[in-house]
Amino acid sequence: MQEEGFSVWETGVSRGGNGSVGQAQGRRKQVVPGGTAAVPVQPCDLVTVPARQGLEAVDILRLRDGVGPVLHDGACDTLGFLVPAGTADGWDVPGSACTQTYGRAGAPAGEGGAAQPPVTGTGWLVPPEGAGAAATDPAVLRAALGEAARTIEAVDRCQ
């Protein structure tokens, strides 16, 4: 499946992150060889946006409400925000797309203990281990994307 620069369900994903693991309460964690916990196992959807708007939204979310894991594609044209499963059913934000990932939030940790992104040809901009949440709240993401679009529009008018 191809959506906004992300090819879902292929092998050979890139790896990112620092190898540490977030400790969220109430979520199942996989254990990889050596007894190290991997990323939480939970269903998720993926909201993809142009990189410029996505980077602005990441900054907004980091400063205010926290951000969940975020992917970047290999060409850095798009960013993908992991959001709770079911978000794709009602996602209607212009300039973005929301795709079901069929339950795969992230593959178990690979070399160096870093979680593997759930999509081929991507890397983590914000890895699950360094994210403030297991997924970004869709309402909060919608607001951040709107603010990012207004900021970009204002900057472009001033140039």
C-alpha positions as CSV (number, residue, x, y, z in Angstrom):
1,M,0.0,0.0,0.0
2,Q,1.4,3.5,-0.9
3,E,0.1,6.6,0.9
4,E,1.8,10.1,0.9
5,G,5.3,8.8,0.4
6,F,5.0,5.9,2.9
7,S,5.1,2.3,1.7
8,V,3.4,0.1,4.3
9,W,4.3,-3.5,5.1
10,E,7.6,-4.1,3.4
11,T,10.8,-5.1,5.0
12,G,14.1,-3.3,5.5
13,V,13.0,-0.4,7.6
14,S,15.6,2.1,8.8
15,R,16.3,2.4,12.5
16,G,16.4,5.5,14.7
17,G,16.1,6.5,18.3
18,N,18.4,6.3,21.3
19,G,17.6,2.8,22.5
20,S,15.9,3.9,25.7
21,V,12.4,2.8,26.4
22,G,9.4,4.9,27.7
23,Q,7.6,3.4,30.7
24,A,3.9,3.9,30.1
25,Q,1.4,2.4,32.5
26,G,-1.2,-0.1,31.3
27,R,0.2,-0.9,27.8
28,R,1.6,-4.2,26.8
29,K,5.3,-4.3,26.0
30,Q,7.1,-6.9,24.0
31,V,10.3,-8.3,25.3
32,V,13.2,-8.8,22.9
33,P,16.2,-11.2,23.4
34,G,18.2,-10.1,26.3
35,G,15.1,-9.1,28.3
36,T,14.9,-5.5,27.0
37,A,11.4,-4.0,26.6
38,A,10.5,-2.9,23.1
39,V,7.9,-0.3,21.9
40,P,4.3,-0.6,23.2
41,V,2.2,-3.0,21.1
42,Q,-1.0,-1.2,20.2
43,P,-3.1,-0.5,17.1
44,C,-2.5,2.9,15.4
45,D,-3.2,4.9,12.4
46,L,-0.8,7.2,10.5
47,V,-1.5,10.9,9.7
48,T,0.8,12.1,6.9
49,V,1.5,15.8,6.2
50,P,4.0,17.8,4.2
51,A,7.3,18.0,6.1
52,R,7.2,21.8,6.5
53,Q,3.8,21.8,8.2
54,G,4.7,18.6,10.1
55,L,7.9,20.1,11.6
56,E,6.0,23.2,12.7
57,A,3.3,21.0,14.3
58,V,6.0,18.9,16.1
59,D,7.4,22.0,17.6
60,I,4.0,23.2,18.7
61,L,3.2,19.8,20.2
62,R,6.5,19.5,22.0
63,L,6.0,23.0,23.6
64,R,2.4,22.4,24.7
65,D,0.7,19.1,24.7
66,G,3.3,16.5,24.0
67,V,3.8,14.6,20.8
68,G,3.7,10.9,20.1
69,P,6.0,9.0,17.7
70,V,6.6,10.8,14.4
71,L,8.1,9.3,11.2
72,H,9.9,11.0,8.3
73,D,10.1,9.5,4.9
74,G,13.5,8.9,3.2
75,A,13.3,12.0,1.1
76,C,12.0,14.1,4.0
77,D,9.0,15.2,2.0
78,T,6.4,14.1,4.5
79,L,6.1,13.4,8.2
80,G,3.8,10.8,9.7
81,F,2.2,11.1,13.2
82,L,1.1,7.9,14.9
83,V,-2.4,8.4,16.2
84,P,-4.9,6.0,17.9
85,A,-6.5,3.4,15.8
86,G,-9.8,4.5,14.4
87,T,-8.7,8.1,13.6
88,A,-8.7,7.4,9.9
89,D,-12.4,6.8,10.0
90,G,-13.1,10.5,10.7
91,W,-10.0,12.3,9.6
92,D,-10.8,15.3,7.4
93,V,-8.0,17.8,7.7
94,P,-7.2,19.3,4.3
95,G,-3.6,18.8,3.1
96,S,-3.2,15.6,5.1
97,A,-4.1,12.0,4.9
98,C,-4.8,9.4,7.6
99,T,-4.2,5.7,6.9
100,Q,-4.9,2.6,8.9
101,T,-1.7,0.7,9.8
102,Y,-3.6,-2.5,10.7
103,G,-2.4,-2.6,14.3
104,R,1.3,-2.2,13.8
105,A,2.6,0.7,16.0
106,G,6.2,-0.3,15.6
107,A,8.3,-3.4,15.2
108,P,10.3,-4.9,18.1
109,A,13.6,-3.3,18.8
110,G,16.4,-4.1,16.4
111,E,20.1,-3.6,16.6
112,G,21.1,-1.2,19.4
113,G,17.7,-1.6,21.0
114,A,16.0,1.1,18.9
115,A,12.4,0.5,17.7
116,Q,11.9,-0.1,14.0
117,P,9.5,2.2,12.3
118,P,6.3,0.5,11.1
119,V,6.8,1.8,7.5
120,T,9.5,1.0,5.0
121,G,11.8,3.8,3.9
122,T,11.2,5.9,7.0
123,G,13.1,6.8,10.1
124,W,12.0,8.2,13.4
125,L,11.9,12.0,13.9
126,V,10.4,11.3,17.3
127,P,11.0,7.7,18.3
128,P,8.5,5.9,20.6
129,E,11.2,5.8,23.3
130,G,11.5,9.6,23.3
131,A,7.9,10.5,22.7
132,G,5.6,12.1,25.3
133,A,2.8,9.6,24.5
134,A,2.2,6.3,22.7
135,A,0.3,8.2,20.0
136,T,-0.6,11.8,19.3
137,D,-4.2,12.8,20.3
138,P,-6.0,13.5,17.0
139,A,-7.8,16.6,18.3
140,V,-4.6,18.1,19.6
141,L,-2.8,17.2,16.3
142,R,-5.6,18.8,14.3
143,A,-5.2,22.0,16.2
144,A,-1.4,22.0,15.9
145,L,-1.6,21.4,12.2
146,G,-4.0,24.3,11.8
147,E,-1.7,26.6,13.8
148,A,1.3,25.4,11.8
149,A,-0.5,26.2,8.5
150,R,-1.4,29.7,9.7
151,T,2.2,30.2,10.9
152,I,3.6,29.1,7.5
153,E,1.1,31.3,5.6
154,A,2.1,34.4,7.8
155,V,5.9,33.7,7.2
156,D,5.3,33.3,3.4
157,R,3.4,36.6,3.3
158,C,6.3,38.4,5.0
159,Q,8.9,37.2,2.5
